[in-house]
Amino acid sequence: MNPLTSPLLTDLYQLTMLEGYISQGMSETAAFEFYVRTLPDTRGFLLASGLDTLLMFLEQLHFSGEEIAYLAKTGKFSKSLLDYLAQFRFKGDVYAMDEGTVFFQNEPVVRVIASLPEAQLIESRLINILHLETVIASKAARSVLAADGKALLVDFGLRRAHGAEAGLLAARASYIAGFDGTATVLAEPLFGIPVFGTMAHSYIQAHDNELEAFLNFAAANPANTTLLIDTYDVEKGAAHAAEAARILSKKGIRVNAIRLDSGDLLTQSKEVRKFFDAQGFHGINIFASGNLDEYGILHLLAENAPINGFGIGTKLDTSEDAPYLECAYKMVEYAGSPRAKKSPGKNMIPGRKQIFRKMENGIMTKDLLALEDEKAEGVPLLAKVMDRGRRKKAHASLNDIRGHARLQLESLPPHFKALETAPAYLVEVSPSLSKLFPRQPAD
């Protein structure tokens, strides 16, 4: 069993509910929607990510003989359910907003239309995929806004991500949001994301002296020479880097940049820049890392730190200030009837929905949450992306998704671009949609 693609990577209650549905013959069409109930305090907007990952999962979803044998061995499930799962393929429809789209509270990001057992079975993994990538893309977008095109941004977070898949998908989500690349090598062959790398302090420590380490690293990596100068002392490290640059230039090797990974990055970057310029090395860039996120970037660039690039790691891949979203995948219709829940704090809007976004002079001004078939002013955000289990279009280019995300961020109201606290974005509910609230099944 592949632990990341197995349909057994789910919650037990998905299977126990299917047992009930199959035994009771409940297989009429259901509509489920994935949305975020409320935005975290530190998020004025979210950025949708993970749709392509989800569609690949749905296309490949099936139970192997080994998995069916395991379920049979547990003794928890009937032969009827095992027979159903043995031939299971997802044959439903999926509607979604494009990846890289900005969205807000209570707006459906994805809607699934399928038989009730199909729509139910995919719940856990659907939330798992969309939640992770959206959390990371939304965090990364803030660094992109903070950098404002003034510095390179690289995902450095694999080692602190919550698992291998999380680290890989964080590279994908951050690239969609506008990062320039990642340190995660597998992201290049899988997704085409540019990879960047420097060196670790251990490389310096393994040598008898810092200059020797710099020269050996450059000789081994002549086209990728970034020197880490804060292992022992930044001032001495800068001097050794300059000496290495002089020696290497005679061999046709150029030192591209130095990296600062600790301490007072503002003061150090200014001192190092002044030193290198005085030495005639105006072309050596400064790359900074070490517990950075959008707040650190904003501060450093506001103080005119001469930093050309940032490696964003732990706080990005864990989304440190907002590590989860209050998201849900809920039934909004079954057998042609709108359905909803009224649990305190978790009430929801029933019915299949569409989002219409109103723009003025290229800036988004408000969204209208309406019935799927309503006509309203604005750009509709949800479109059909899967028809009876098959994609409507080929895999979207990651660079096209990234381009869409860039345009979305450019269309944000100014206070969102500045990452300032401000009144929530206006999301209205149409009168027709509001009328569905009382329509619930009889007691």
C-alpha positions in Angstrom: 0.0 0.0 0.0 1.3 3.5 -0.9 0.7 5.5 2.3 0.0 8.7 0.4 -2.4 7.4 -2.3 -4.2 4.6 -0.5 -7.9 5.2 0.0 -7.4 3.8 3.5 -5.7 7.1 4.4 -9.1 8.3 5.7 -11.1 8.4 8.9 -12.9 5.2 9.9 -16.2 7.0 10.1 -16.2 7.5 6.3 -16.3 3.7 5.9 -18.8 3.1 8.7 -21.1 5.8 7.1 -20.7 4.0 3.7 -21.7 0.8 5.4 -25.0 2.5 6.4 -25.6 4.2 3.0 -25.0 1.0 1.0 -27.1 -1.2 3.3 -30.0 1.4 3.1 -29.7 2.0 -0.6 -28.9 5.7 -0.1 -27.1 6.5 -3.3 -29.0 9.5 -4.7 -27.1 12.6 -5.8 -25.5 14.7 -3.1 -23.7 18.1 -3.2 -20.9 18.9 -0.8 -18.9 22.1 -0.5 -15.5 22.9 0.9 -15.2 26.3 2.5 -13.7 28.2 5.4 -16.1 29.3 8.1 -14.1 32.2 9.5 -10.7 33.7 8.7 -7.8 33.6 11.2 -7.2 36.9 13.0 -4.0 37.4 11.1 -5.5 36.7 7.6 -7.6 39.3 5.7 -7.8 36.9 2.7 -6.9 33.4 1.7 -5.4 32.0 -1.5 -6.9 28.8 -2.9 -4.4 26.0 -3.6 -4.4 22.3 -4.0 -7.0 21.8 -6.7 -4.7 20.0 -9.1 -3.5 17.7 -6.3 -7.1 16.9 -5.4 -8.1 16.1 -9.0 -5.1 13.8 -9.4 -6.2 12.0 -6.2 -9.8 11.6 -7.5 -8.6 10.3 -10.9 -6.5 7.6 -9.3 -8.8 6.7 -6.4 -9.4 2.9 -6.2 -9.1 0.1 -3.7 -6.5 -2.6 -4.4 -7.0 -6.3 -3.7 -4.6 -5.9 -0.7 -6.7 -3.1 0.7 -10.0 -4.9 0.2 -8.4 -8.0 1.9 -7.4 -5.9 4.9 -10.9 -4.4 5.3 -12.4 -7.9 5.1 -9.9 -9.2 7.7 -11.1 -6.5 10.2 -14.6 -8.0 10.3 -16.1 -4.5 10.5 -17.6 -4.4 7.0 -20.2 -6.4 5.1 -19.7 -8.2 1.8 -21.9 -5.7 0.1 -19.7 -2.8 1.1 -16.5 -4.7 0.2 -17.9 -5.5 -3.2 -18.9 -1.8 -3.7 -15.4 -0.7 -2.7 -13.7 -3.3 -4.9 -15.2 -1.7 -8.0 -15.1 1.9 -6.7 -14.1 4.7 -9.0 -15.0 8.4 -8.5 -17.5 9.3 -11.2 -18.8 12.6 -9.9 -18.6 16.2 -11.0 -16.3 18.8 -9.4 -16.8 22.6 -9.5 -14.0 24.9 -8.2 -12.5 28.3 -8.2 -9.2 28.4 -10.1 -6.1 27.7 -8.0 -4.5 31.0 -7.0 -7.8 32.7 -6.5 -8.3 35.0 -3.5 -11.3 34.0 -1.4 -13.0 34.8 1.9 -15.2 33.4 4.7 -18.1 31.0 3.8 -17.2 31.0 0.1 -17.1 27.5 -1.5 -13.7 26.8 -2.9 -14.7 23.3 -4.3 -18.2 21.7 -4.8 -18.5 18.0 -5.4 -21.6 16.5 -7.0 -21.8 12.7 -6.9 -23.7 9.8 -5.5 -23.9 10.1 -1.7 -21.4 7.3 -1.0 -18.8 8.7 -3.5 -19.1 12.3 -2.2 -18.8 11.1 1.4 -15.9 8.7 1.0 -13.5 11.5 -0.3 -14.1 13.9 2.5 -11.1 13.4 4.8 -8.5 13.4 2.0 -10.1 16.3 0.2 -10.0 18.5 3.3 -6.4 17.3 4.0 -5.2 18.3 0.6 -7.0 21.6 0.2 -6.4 22.7 3.8 -2.6 22.2 3.7 -1.9 23.9 0.4 -4.3 26.8 1.1 -2.8 27.4 4.5 0.7 27.6 3.0 -0.2 29.5 -0.1 -2.0 32.1 2.0 1.0 32.5 4.3 3.4 32.7 1.3 1.3 35.3 -0.4 1.9 37.6 2.5 5.6 37.4 2.1 5.2 38.1 -1.6 3.2 41.2 -0.8 5.8 42.2 1.8 8.7 41.8 -0.6 6.8 43.7 -3.3 9.2 42.4 -6.0 12.3 43.8 -4.3 13.8 40.5 -3.3 14.0 36.9 -4.3 11.9 34.5 -2.1 12.8 30.9 -1.6 11.0 28.2 0.4 13.5 26.7 2.9 11.0 24.8 5.1 11.1 21.1 4.2 13.1 20.1 7.3 10.5 21.7 9.6 7.4 20.7 7.7 4.9 18.3 9.3 5.9 15.4 7.1 7.4 14.7 3.7 4.3 15.3 1.7 3.6 18.5 3.6 7.1 19.8 2.7 6.7 19.0 -1.0 3.3 20.5 -1.3 4.5 23.6 0.6 7.0 24.1 -2.2 4.2 23.9 -4.7 1.8 26.2 -2.8 4.4 28.8 -2.1 5.5 28.9 -5.7 1.8 29.4 -6.8 1.7 32.3 -4.3 4.7 34.0 -6.0 7.9 32.6 -4.4 10.7 32.3 -6.9 11.7 28.7 -5.9 12.4 26.2 -3.2 15.3 24.3 -1.7 13.3 21.0 -2.0 14.9 19.2 -4.9 12.0 16.8 -5.7 9.8 19.9 -6.5 11.8 20.5 -9.6 11.2 17.2 -11.5 7.7 16.9 -10.2 6.4 20.4 -10.6 9.1 22.3 -12.6 9.8 24.6 -9.6 13.3 26.2 -9.7 15.5 24.9 -6.9 18.0 27.0 -4.9 20.7 26.0 -2.4 23.6 27.3 -0.5 25.5 25.5 2.2 25.1 24.5 5.9 27.3 25.5 8.8 28.5 21.9 9.1 30.3 22.3 5.8 32.3 25.2 7.2 32.9 23.3 10.5 34.2 20.2 8.6 37.1 22.3 7.3 40.2 23.5 9.3 39.5 27.1 8.3 36.7 29.1 6.8 38.6 30.3 3.7 39.5 26.7 2.8 35.8 25.8 3.1 34.8 28.6 0.8 37.4 27.7 -1.9 36.5 24.0 -1.8 32.8 24.7 -2.1 33.2 27.0 -5.0 35.5 24.5 -6.8 32.8 21.9 -6.4 30.0 24.2 -7.3 31.4 26.8 -9.7 28.0 27.8 -11.1 26.3 28.0 -7.7 28.5 29.8 -5.2 26.8 31.3 -2.2 28.9 31.5 0.9 27.5 31.3 4.4 29.5 33.8 6.4 28.1 33.7 10.0 29.4 30.3 11.3 31.9 32.0 13.5 32.1 35.7 13.1 30.3 37.8 10.4 33.0 40.4 10.0 35.8 37.7 9.6 33.5 35.6 7.4 32.9 38.6 5.1 36.7 39.1 4.9 37.2 35.5 4.0 34.5 35.6 1.4 36.1 38.6 -0.2 39.5 36.9 -0.2 37.9 33.8 -1.7 36.2 35.9 -4.4 39.5 37.4 -5.4 41.2 34.0 -5.7 38.2 32.5 -7.5 37.9 35.3 -10.0 41.3 34.4 -11.4 39.9 30.9 -12.1 36.8 32.2 -13.8 34.5 31.4 -10.8 32.2 34.1 -9.5 30.9 34.3 -6.0 27.2 35.1 -6.5 26.1 35.8 -3.0 26.8 35.5 0.7 24.2 34.3 3.2 23.4 35.6 6.7 21.4 33.2 8.9 21.4 34.6 12.4 21.8 37.7 14.5 20.8 41.3 13.7 20.2 40.9 9.9 19.5 44.6 9.5 22.8 45.8 10.9 24.9 42.9 9.5 23.5 43.3 6.0 24.3 47.0 5.9 27.8 46.5 7.3 28.5 43.6 4.9 27.2 45.6 1.9 29.4 48.5 2.8 32.4 46.2 3.2 31.9 44.4 -0.2 31.3 47.6 -2.0 34.5 49.0 -0.6 36.3 45.9 -1.8 34.9 46.4 -5.3 32.5 43.5 -5.1 29.3 45.3 -5.9 27.8 42.3 -7.6 27.9 40.0 -4.6 24.3 39.7 -3.4 23.2 39.3 0.2 20.8 36.5 1.0 19.2 36.2 4.4 17.5 33.4 6.3 16.7 32.5 9.9 13.1 32.5 11.4 11.8 35.0 8.8 8.3 35.6 7.5 6.4 38.5 6.1 6.8 40.6 9.2 10.6 40.2 9.2 10.7 41.0 5.5 8.5 44.1 5.9 10.7 45.4 8.7 14.0 44.8 6.9 12.9 46.3 3.6 11.3 49.3 5.4 14.7 49.9 7.0 16.4 49.7 3.7 18.3 46.5 4.4 20.4 45.8 1.3 19.1 42.2 1.1 18.5 40.7 -2.3 16.8 37.5 -1.3 15.2 35.7 1.6 15.0 32.0 2.6 11.7 31.5 4.4 11.5 28.2 6.3 9.9 27.2 9.5 7.3 30.0 9.8 6.2 29.4 6.2 5.9 25.6 6.1 4.2 25.5 9.5 2.2 28.8 8.9 3.3 29.7 12.4 0.9 32.5 13.1 -2.2 30.7 11.6 -1.4 27.0 11.4 -4.9 25.9 10.6 -8.1 27.0 9.0 -11.6 26.5 10.4 -12.6 24.8 7.2 -15.3 22.2 6.4 -16.7 19.9 3.7 -20.4 19.9 4.2 -23.5 18.5 2.5 -25.5 21.3 1.0 -28.0 19.2 -1.0 -29.2 15.6 -1.1 -31.8 14.1 -3.4 -32.6 17.5 -4.8 -33.3 19.1 -1.4 -31.1 21.7 0.2 -29.5 20.5 3.5 -27.7 22.3 6.3 -26.7 22.0 9.9 -27.5 24.4 12.7 -24.9 23.4 15.3 -23.9 26.4 17.5 -20.9 28.2 15.9 -21.0 25.8 12.9 -24.2 26.7 11.2 -24.0 26.8 7.4 -25.7 28.0 4.3 -27.5 25.2 2.4 -27.8 24.8 -1.4 -25.4 24.8 -4.4 -23.7 28.2 -4.6 -21.9 30.5 -7.0 -19.7 33.4 -6.0 -19.9 36.7 -8.0 -17.0 39.1 -7.6 -17.5 42.8 -8.3 -14.5 44.8 -9.5 -13.9 48.5 -9.8 -10.8 49.8 -11.7 -9.2 46.4 -11.4 -9.7 46.2 -7.6 -12.1 43.7 -6.0 -14.8 45.5 -4.0 -17.3 42.9 -2.8 -18.5 39.3 -3.4 -22.0 38.0 -3.7 -22.8 34.5 -2.5 -25.7 33.3 -4.6 -27.6 30.3 -5.8 -25.7 28.3 -8.4 -28.1 29.3 -11.2 -28.7 32.9 -10.2 -27.8 35.7 -12.5 -25.9 38.5 -10.8 -23.4 41.3 -11.5 -19.8 40.3 -11.2 -17.4 37.6 -12.3 -18.4 34.0 -11.4 -15.6 32.2 -9.6 -16.8 28.6 -9.7 -16.5 26.5 -12.9 -16.8 22.9 -13.7 -13.4 21.2 -13.6 -14.3 17.5 -13.6 -17.2 15.8 -15.4 -18.2 12.3 -14.3 -14.7 11.6 -12.9 -12.8 13.0 -15.9 -11.0 16.4 -16.0 -12.6 19.0 -18.2 -9.2 20.3 -19.1 -5.6 19.1 -19.0 -3.4 19.7 -16.0 -3.1 23.5 -15.6 0.4 24.8 -16.0 1.9 25.8 -12.7 3.2 29.0 -14.2 -0.3 29.8 -15.5 -1.7 29.2 -12.0 1.1 31.4 -10.6 0.3 34.1 -13.1 -3.4 34.0 -12.0 -2.4 34.3 -8.4 -0.2 37.3 -9.2 -3.2 39.1 -10.8 -5.4 38.2 -7.9 -2.9 39.7 -5.4 -2.7 42.8 -7.5 -6.5 43.2 -7.4 -6.6 43.2 -3.6 -7.8 46.4 -1.9 -4.7 48.4 -0.8 -4.9 47.6 2.9 -4.7 43.9 2.2 -1.6 44.5 0.1 0.0 46.4 3.0 -1.0 43.6 5.4 -2.7 46.1 7.6 -5.6 45.3 9.9 -8.8 46.6 8.4 -12.5 45.9 8.2 -13.4 42.5 6.7 -14.0 42.2 3.0 -17.7 42.4 2.2 -19.3 39.1 1.3 -23.1 39.4 0.8 -25.7 36.7 0.6 -28.3 37.0 -2.0 -32.0 37.1 -0.9 -32.8 33.9 -2.9 -30.0 32.0 -1.2 -31.1 33.3 2.2 -34.6 31.9 1.7 -33.1 28.3 1.8 -32.2 28.5 5.5 -35.5 27.2 6.8 -35.8 24.3 4.3 -34.7 21.4 6.4 -35.8 17.7 6.5 -38.8 17.0 8.7 -38.1 15.8 12.3 
